[in-house]
Amino acid sequence: MEGPGPVKNERDLLYSEEEEALRAAVRDLLADQCDAPGVIARTESGAPHHLALWKTLTDGMGLAGLLVPEELGGQGATHREAAVVLEELGRAVAPVPYLTSAVVATEALLACGTDDLLRELASGTSIGVLAVALNVAPGAAHKLVRHDDGVLSGELTGIADAAVADVLLVPADDGGLYAVDATTATVTPQTSLDLTRPLATVTLDGVPGRLLGDAEPAVRRALRAGAGLLASEQFGLADRSLTETVRYLKERKQFNRPVGGFQALKHRLAQLWLESVNLRAAARNAADALATGEDVDVAVTVAQAYAARVAVHAAEEALQLHGGLGMTWEHSAHLYLKRAKADSLAYGTAGAHREALAALVDLQAP
């Protein structure tokens, strides 16, 4: 009698050797070009985006094209590799438009089959931004511009990384998604909590747009990928916050003993570690689901229903457990807390994702 056959659809969420090599390369680059003092200095300069780093990530490493097929100039990789990159960018709070251009805008273009723009985004010669507010969840209503006699008019707020965009992907009231040259739009910076991913208002006043395809499926696909891979950024942020806090508490002494030796602090750190590894599992599952196309909606909503609380908790604990040092502008703790808070609203709140998850699995939402 034969034994049971192999288990089908079994997911391997462990990192592959290639993914670990990618992580090491990105981490080394960020350690060299994106240290915390440099990021803080950029937030004070009025030009927070690190475009030299972006050029290295795109030209030197080809990371902007991970999700783009090789025949279109991309790497032909999957969301798993993009998730590894986002983990490292989250660890460094890197002020580059990777999530907005290499993931969200790229996914929208993949849905429309726009080969020329995909080549530009994959090579890093252009930065694309989907002109939908950062807080909009996949499938939720969002603001549209007017399409009248071949031109677009209207105002869109809360657009992340619009200040460095070369092309804006704009949904219009006729159901189309249009490519707009960013130089024809008026981009006005908004006051942003997260200074490393600034928001802006985009105003279109009778500007021409090139029709790419249907907006609804393209926007939904783009926001779903953004939400799913945002969890990897949030994990990287939480993991770095925990690692740095443990390191500091081993060095900081009180009553002639390391502060980290106190039982109450050990309990807090242990709780953070448990939350962090659970977030890693949820984020990896979302990335794998996006890569394979299996149970994508459930995996993404589960990840985002959990990720925000963990990232914010880790950043808050890091700031508090660093004591007076953590409260200073010179320390990086505030960068992580602001990014965690902003990420908790990006691509839908945890509550919105819990409601979506309840509908997907036919349960009443809490």
C-alpha positions as CSV (number, residue, x, y, z in Angstrom):
1,M,0.0,0.0,0.0
2,E,1.4,3.4,-1.0
3,G,1.8,6.1,1.5
4,P,0.3,9.5,1.2
5,G,1.4,11.6,-1.8
6,P,3.3,14.9,-1.5
7,V,1.5,17.8,0.1
8,K,0.3,20.2,-2.6
9,N,0.6,24.0,-2.5
10,E,3.0,23.8,0.5
11,R,4.6,27.2,0.8
12,D,8.3,27.6,1.7
13,L,8.6,31.0,3.4
14,L,12.2,30.6,4.3
15,Y,14.7,32.9,2.5
16,S,16.5,31.4,-0.4
17,E,20.3,31.7,-0.8
18,E,19.7,34.2,-3.6
19,E,17.4,36.3,-1.4
20,E,20.0,36.3,1.4
21,A,22.7,37.4,-1.1
22,L,20.4,40.2,-2.3
23,R,19.8,41.2,1.3
24,A,23.5,41.4,2.1
25,A,24.2,43.5,-1.0
26,V,21.5,46.0,-0.2
27,R,22.4,46.2,3.5
28,D,26.0,46.9,2.7
29,L,25.0,49.6,0.3
30,L,22.7,51.2,2.7
31,A,25.3,51.0,5.5
32,D,27.7,52.9,3.2
33,Q,25.3,55.5,1.8
34,C,22.3,55.8,4.0
35,D,23.3,56.3,7.7
36,A,20.9,57.9,10.2
37,P,22.7,61.2,10.4
38,G,22.6,61.6,6.7
39,V,18.8,60.8,6.6
40,I,18.2,63.3,9.4
41,A,20.2,66.0,7.5
42,R,18.2,65.4,4.4
43,T,14.9,65.8,6.2
44,E,16.1,69.2,7.4
45,S,17.2,70.3,3.9
46,G,13.8,70.5,2.2
47,A,14.9,67.8,-0.3
48,P,14.6,64.6,1.7
49,H,14.8,62.1,-1.2
50,H,18.3,60.5,-1.7
51,L,18.4,60.4,-5.5
52,A,22.1,59.4,-5.6
53,L,21.2,56.3,-3.6
54,W,18.2,55.7,-5.9
55,K,20.5,55.9,-8.9
56,T,22.7,53.3,-7.3
57,L,19.8,51.0,-6.5
58,T,18.5,51.3,-10.0
59,D,21.5,51.7,-12.3
60,G,24.0,49.8,-10.3
61,M,21.9,47.0,-8.9
62,G,18.8,46.9,-11.2
63,L,16.4,46.7,-8.3
64,A,13.7,49.0,-9.8
65,G,13.0,46.3,-12.3
66,L,12.6,43.3,-10.1
67,L,8.9,42.9,-10.9
68,V,9.4,43.7,-14.6
69,P,9.9,40.8,-17.1
70,E,13.3,40.4,-18.6
71,E,12.1,41.1,-22.1
72,L,11.1,44.6,-21.0
73,G,14.4,45.3,-19.4
74,G,13.6,44.1,-15.9
75,Q,15.0,41.4,-13.7
76,G,12.0,39.0,-14.0
77,A,12.1,38.3,-10.3
78,T,9.1,38.0,-7.9
79,H,7.6,39.9,-5.0
80,R,9.7,37.8,-2.7
81,E,12.8,39.5,-3.9
82,A,11.2,42.9,-3.8
83,A,10.1,42.1,-0.2
84,V,13.7,41.5,0.8
85,V,14.7,44.8,-0.6
86,L,11.9,46.6,1.2
87,E,12.9,44.9,4.5
88,E,16.3,46.5,4.2
89,L,15.0,49.9,3.1
90,G,12.7,49.8,6.1
91,R,15.6,49.0,8.4
92,A,17.4,52.1,7.1
93,V,14.3,54.3,6.7
94,A,15.7,55.0,3.3
95,P,14.2,58.1,1.6
96,V,13.9,56.6,-1.9
97,P,10.7,56.0,-3.9
98,Y,11.1,52.3,-4.2
99,L,7.6,51.2,-2.9
100,T,5.8,53.9,-4.8
101,S,7.7,53.5,-8.1
102,A,9.2,50.1,-8.3
103,V,6.2,48.4,-6.8
104,V,2.9,50.4,-6.9
105,A,3.4,52.3,-10.2
106,T,5.0,49.3,-11.8
107,E,2.1,47.0,-10.9
108,A,-0.3,49.5,-12.3
109,L,1.6,49.5,-15.6
110,L,1.8,45.7,-15.6
111,A,-2.0,45.6,-15.4
112,C,-2.2,48.0,-18.4
113,G,0.5,46.3,-20.4
114,T,2.4,49.6,-21.0
115,D,5.8,48.3,-22.3
116,D,7.6,51.6,-22.9
117,L,6.9,53.1,-19.5
118,L,7.7,49.8,-17.8
119,R,11.1,49.9,-19.5
120,E,11.7,53.4,-18.2
121,L,10.7,52.5,-14.6
122,A,12.7,49.3,-14.7
123,S,15.9,51.1,-15.8
124,G,15.4,53.9,-13.2
125,T,15.5,56.5,-15.9
126,S,12.0,57.5,-14.8
127,I,10.2,57.6,-11.5
128,G,6.5,56.7,-11.6
129,V,3.9,57.5,-9.0
130,L,0.3,56.4,-8.9
131,A,-1.7,59.5,-8.2
132,V,-3.9,58.0,-5.5
133,A,-3.7,59.1,-1.8
134,L,-1.3,57.0,0.3
135,N,-4.0,56.1,2.8
136,V,-6.4,54.5,0.3
137,A,-6.9,50.7,0.8
138,P,-7.1,48.2,-2.1
139,G,-10.6,48.3,-3.5
140,A,-11.6,51.5,-1.6
141,A,-13.0,54.6,-3.2
142,H,-10.4,57.2,-4.3
143,K,-10.5,60.7,-5.8
144,L,-10.6,61.1,-9.6
145,V,-9.8,63.9,-11.9
146,R,-12.0,65.2,-14.7
147,H,-11.4,64.1,-18.2
148,D,-12.8,66.6,-20.7
149,D,-12.0,67.0,-24.4
150,G,-8.7,65.1,-24.1
151,V,-7.3,67.0,-21.1
152,L,-7.3,66.3,-17.3
153,S,-8.2,68.7,-14.6
154,G,-8.5,68.3,-10.8
155,E,-6.6,68.2,-7.5
156,L,-5.3,65.1,-5.8
157,T,-4.0,65.2,-2.2
158,G,-1.8,62.9,-0.1
159,I,0.3,61.6,-3.1
160,A,3.5,60.0,-1.8
161,D,6.8,60.8,-3.5
162,A,5.1,63.1,-6.1
163,A,7.9,65.6,-5.7
164,V,10.4,63.4,-7.5
165,A,8.0,61.8,-10.0
166,D,8.7,62.0,-13.7
167,V,5.4,60.4,-14.7
168,L,2.1,60.5,-12.8
169,L,-0.4,57.7,-13.3
170,V,-3.7,59.4,-12.9
171,P,-7.2,57.8,-12.7
172,A,-9.9,59.9,-14.3
173,D,-13.7,60.0,-14.1
174,D,-14.1,58.3,-17.5
175,G,-12.7,55.1,-16.0
176,G,-9.3,55.4,-17.7
177,L,-5.8,55.5,-16.2
178,Y,-3.7,58.2,-17.8
179,A,0.1,58.9,-17.9
180,V,0.8,62.5,-17.2
181,D,4.2,64.2,-17.6
182,A,4.9,65.4,-14.0
183,T,6.4,68.7,-15.3
184,T,2.9,69.7,-16.6
185,A,1.4,69.3,-13.1
186,T,1.7,71.6,-10.1
187,V,3.1,69.6,-7.2
188,T,2.8,71.4,-3.8
189,P,4.4,69.8,-0.7
190,Q,2.2,68.9,2.2
191,T,3.1,68.8,5.8
192,S,4.0,65.2,6.3
193,L,4.6,63.3,9.6
194,D,7.1,61.0,7.9
195,L,9.7,63.3,6.4
196,T,11.4,60.5,4.6
197,R,8.3,59.7,2.4
198,P,6.8,63.2,1.9
199,L,3.3,63.8,0.6
200,A,2.2,66.4,-1.9
201,T,-0.9,67.8,-3.6
202,V,-1.0,67.3,-7.3
203,T,-3.0,69.9,-9.3
204,L,-3.8,69.3,-13.0
205,D,-5.2,72.3,-14.9
206,G,-6.1,71.1,-18.4
207,V,-3.0,69.0,-19.0
208,P,-2.8,66.3,-21.6
209,G,-2.7,62.6,-20.6
210,R,-2.0,59.4,-22.4
211,L,-4.6,56.7,-21.9
212,L,-3.0,53.5,-20.6
213,G,-6.0,51.3,-19.8
214,D,-8.8,50.8,-17.3
215,A,-8.1,52.4,-14.0
216,E,-10.1,50.2,-11.6
217,P,-8.3,46.9,-12.1
218,A,-4.9,48.6,-12.4
219,V,-5.3,50.7,-9.2
220,R,-6.7,47.7,-7.3
221,R,-3.7,45.5,-8.3
222,A,-1.2,48.3,-7.6
223,L,-2.6,49.1,-4.1
224,R,-2.9,45.4,-3.2
225,A,0.8,44.9,-4.0
226,G,1.7,48.0,-2.2
227,A,-0.2,46.9,0.9
228,G,1.3,43.4,0.8
229,L,4.9,44.5,0.4
230,L,4.5,47.4,2.9
231,A,4.4,44.7,5.5
232,S,8.0,43.7,4.7
233,E,9.0,47.3,5.1
234,Q,7.2,47.4,8.5
235,F,9.0,44.2,9.5
236,G,12.4,45.7,8.6
237,L,11.6,48.8,10.6
238,A,10.4,46.7,13.6
239,D,13.4,44.4,13.5
240,R,15.9,47.2,13.3
241,S,14.2,49.0,16.2
242,L,14.4,45.9,18.4
243,T,18.0,45.1,17.4
244,E,19.2,48.6,18.2
245,T,17.3,48.7,21.5
246,V,18.8,45.4,22.6
247,R,22.2,46.6,21.7
248,Y,21.8,49.9,23.7
249,L,20.4,48.1,26.8
250,K,23.4,45.8,26.8
251,E,25.7,48.8,26.9
252,R,23.8,51.2,29.1
253,K,24.4,50.7,32.8
254,Q,22.5,51.6,35.9
255,F,23.5,50.7,39.4
256,N,26.7,49.2,37.9
257,R,24.9,46.6,35.8
258,P,23.5,46.6,32.2
259,V,20.0,48.0,32.0
260,G,19.0,45.1,29.8
261,G,19.6,42.7,32.7
262,F,16.5,44.0,34.6
263,Q,13.7,41.5,34.4
264,A,10.9,43.9,33.5
265,L,12.9,45.1,30.4
266,K,13.6,41.5,29.4
267,H,9.9,40.8,29.4
268,R,9.3,43.8,27.2
269,L,12.0,42.8,24.7
270,A,10.8,39.2,24.6
271,Q,7.3,40.4,23.8
272,L,8.7,42.6,21.0
273,W,10.7,39.7,19.6
274,L,7.6,37.5,19.5
275,E,5.6,40.2,17.7
276,S,8.4,40.8,15.3
277,V,8.9,37.1,14.2
278,N,5.1,36.8,13.8
279,L,5.1,39.9,11.6
280,R,8.0,38.4,9.5
281,A,5.9,35.3,8.9
282,A,2.8,37.3,7.9
283,A,4.9,39.6,5.6
284,R,6.7,36.6,4.0
285,N,3.3,34.9,3.4
286,A,2.0,38.1,1.7
287,A,5.0,38.4,-0.5
288,D,4.8,34.7,-1.5
289,A,1.1,34.9,-2.2
290,L,1.7,37.9,-4.5
291,A,4.5,36.0,-6.2
292,T,2.4,32.8,-6.7
293,G,-1.1,34.3,-7.1
294,E,-2.5,32.0,-4.4
295,D,-4.9,33.4,-1.7
296,V,-3.5,36.9,-2.3
297,D,-6.3,39.0,-0.8
298,V,-6.4,37.0,2.4
299,A,-2.6,37.0,2.8
300,V,-2.3,40.7,2.2
301,T,-5.2,41.6,4.6
302,V,-3.8,39.3,7.3
303,A,-0.4,41.0,7.0
304,Q,-1.7,44.5,7.1
305,A,-4.2,43.8,9.9
306,Y,-1.2,42.8,12.1
307,A,1.8,44.8,10.8
308,A,0.9,48.4,11.9
309,R,0.5,47.6,15.6
310,V,3.8,45.7,15.7
311,A,5.9,48.4,13.8
312,V,4.5,51.2,15.9
313,H,5.0,49.2,19.2
314,A,8.6,48.4,18.3
315,A,9.3,52.1,17.4
316,E,7.7,53.4,20.5
317,E,9.6,50.9,22.7
318,A,12.8,51.9,21.0
319,L,12.3,55.5,21.7
320,Q,11.3,55.0,25.4
321,L,14.0,52.4,26.2
322,H,16.7,54.7,24.8
323,G,15.7,57.1,27.5
324,G,16.6,60.8,27.1
325,L,18.9,59.9,24.2
326,G,15.9,58.6,22.2
327,M,14.1,61.9,22.7
328,T,16.7,63.9,20.9
329,W,16.5,64.9,17.2
330,E,20.0,63.7,16.6
331,H,19.0,60.1,17.4
332,S,17.3,58.1,14.7
333,A,14.4,56.8,17.0
334,H,12.0,59.6,15.8
335,L,12.6,58.6,12.1
336,Y,11.4,55.0,12.8
337,L,8.4,56.1,14.9
338,K,7.3,58.6,12.3
339,R,7.6,56.1,9.5
340,A,5.8,53.4,11.6
341,K,2.9,55.8,12.3
342,A,2.7,56.9,8.7
343,D,2.8,53.3,7.5
344,S,0.0,52.4,9.8
345,L,-2.3,54.6,7.6
346,A,-0.7,53.7,4.3
347,Y,-2.8,51.5,1.9
348,G,-5.5,51.2,4.5
349,T,-5.6,51.1,8.2
350,A,-5.4,47.8,10.2
351,G,-9.1,48.2,11.0
352,A,-10.0,48.5,7.3
353,H,-8.0,45.4,6.6
354,R,-9.7,43.5,9.4
355,E,-13.0,44.4,7.9
356,A,-11.9,43.2,4.5
357,L,-10.5,40.0,6.0
358,A,-13.8,39.3,7.7
359,A,-15.7,39.6,4.5
360,L,-13.2,37.4,2.7
361,V,-13.5,34.5,5.2
362,D,-17.2,35.1,6.0
363,L,-16.8,36.1,9.6
364,Q,-18.1,39.0,11.6
365,A,-15.5,41.7,12.0
366,P,-14.5,42.6,15.6
